[in-house]
Amino acid sequence: MAKHAPIIVKSYLNHVETFGGARETNSQVAALLFRISPDQKTIVTALTESIHYFNHTDPLPYVSFAYECAVAAANAKIAMNPNDLITILYNVAPICLSNVRVTRSLAFHLVMAIFGISAKNLNDLQNQDSKDTQNSKDSQNSNAQNIKDPLNEIDLELSSEALQSATVSLFARSILTQNEEFAKALVDLIVKNSNKAISLPNAMILRAAIGIHGLNLFKTSMSTFQFIIEHAYSRDSNDKVRYHLTTAITAFASTNMISAISLVLLTDQIEVRRYVVSMIIMSEARRDLFLKEYFKLLIENGTISLFRFLLTVIEYYSVEDNIGTFISCIILWLSSLNSQIKNISSKEVKESRNEIFQCLQKLFQHTIVGKISEKNFNIEFNNFEQLEKTLYNISVLISNLECDTVFKICAKVGELLISKSDADKVCSTIIFISLFSIFSKCTNLQSKQITAKLSECLNIGFKSSNNESRKYLVISFSNRISYSEIESLHRDHATQIFLSILESLFEEKTKTIGNKEAVTVLTYLNTKIDTKSVKFDLFLNSLRILVDNVSFSVEILELIERYISMKSDISEFLTFGKFNLVYFVELLSNERSDVRTRSSQIIKKLTTGLTEQSLRNMMKAKDLINLTNEVVKKTKALTVTNEVIDFIFKVIESVIDENVQENNTLRDAAMALAIECYGSTSVSESAEKLLRLLMP
């Protein structure tokens, strides 16, 4: 008899269609079916065949028959597999919205029956085993608790809004009885069959599915969210459909904000992105969470697309309360544009430039700054020079705000210093450099307090940046901060910045930092550093790199003087290379008198207390002879000092017994120098002493 069940179902439904009036016998026929064929195939056949008639003008008889079959199957403890449940729910959903109360009531009861839903077992459903993460479980249970019991309402005369609410609750309960694979298959079916338009019942199913399994669907079926976003924005969708799709997104955002922000990137259309953002932050309860997660996402993943809806975000927030966050976002945006400039189209560059300007207008239009002139405020970022100028201009705007506001901005921008991106650290530190250059000129108490905070931020910025990045910070520092403004830096901060630059100089791969700007900044800081904290080896090796890579300047000589004032050890300069004692001897002939004087003082300090024995201990005789030969060659009679001749004397005396050719060469050259210098008022006595040593 079981094989005849499909025939019985089809025949009975044909009879109802032809003759009608058989509604009263639905229960009896259903009971008969499951007596002769109590299996899953029977219920699937009965429901599938009934669905074919649901589009009739009056679907009530067929819905009634489907319901009676579902009840009979439930009584016989026959369950349907998930795929069949998906098909049934998809097709019954439109009937649940019927304007005929009895029809929709039966449709509701049908869904409840096939999914085994009742008010009594709701708690069991909430405690079901789920493969979702704990957060998803919490979200599911929370959603389940908020689902109304549709059985209590569906038999009443309902408004359209109330009916839709009850129907969404029914769909949510149904989906809650199944796992995430069921939800994914259900929404995939809707996406596949919806084409250009989406029906109201399907929109409500999507809303229910995302409410229960949103996070898993986000991870496994991004196309579903893209589909929802496009139809929520589409003008082809009616208001009710858009409402339910929008609600799906906003509900998802309430518990999965970071993922919700990522949804914005599913479309390339700027207007659609802004629409999605407005959906998410329209609720005041979600705004704080959105801004917090949005800012975090920008720091962690600064793709240009994420910034393109910042203008929309600003419109929904109090500028006064969040200006620090928004300025930080603009800094991150400029950083990303500069870093990715080679991969960005000229159109996107132009649009981004315009949008950044509009953002700044929004932020400052109601402050003392007022309207910003587009002619006088260029936003450029194609290279470092342009980027640095743009960041400085933004700093000027900030400096015109109330001091309390500046403090808030500094605190928020300071959070960028812990970014994983070195470019972000550079940009934020440049803001601090620019602000420091402005506020260090002010004398009022609040400005001094701001300057003290900026001093700390500068230290962190230099310390946290890598060697390559410091090159750019040094350039900005040199451009913006003058010698007189260094006095406002805290000594500890000045010392740490000084050491940070030295560390970068010492790195072989970043010799490019050894430029005139680095020398300038080090010279400025030199007057402020705590000598007890200086690492002498690092300082000396950095000086060698500067001498090797940068043209001579008085600033370099000042740094050398500072080093020797802390540690005077001639052995460090009895070496081969560009930076040794010969270097200072050459400077004795410099055209500038101050350079000659300083070089003479350095040589005097290095050679004071030097003896023949100490020289022999410092260097091998042959090397000492060769080095001194170089000293003699670079010495000019007109500019020579007593200290130089005395040094030559001591070297010759210490190696006088060495029988090497170089010794003879040194003696001959020294003899010629002594003869040339003899008679000179300033060095005559030293020259005579040297001659006596060299004479046979």
Order of alpha helices (4+ residues) and beta strands (2+ residues): alpha-alpha-alpha-alpha-alpha-alpha-alpha-alpha-alpha-alpha-alpha-alpha-alpha-alpha-alpha-alpha-alpha-alpha-alpha-alpha-alpha-alpha-alpha-alpha-alpha-alpha-alpha-alpha-alpha-alpha-alpha-alpha-alpha-alpha-alpha-alpha
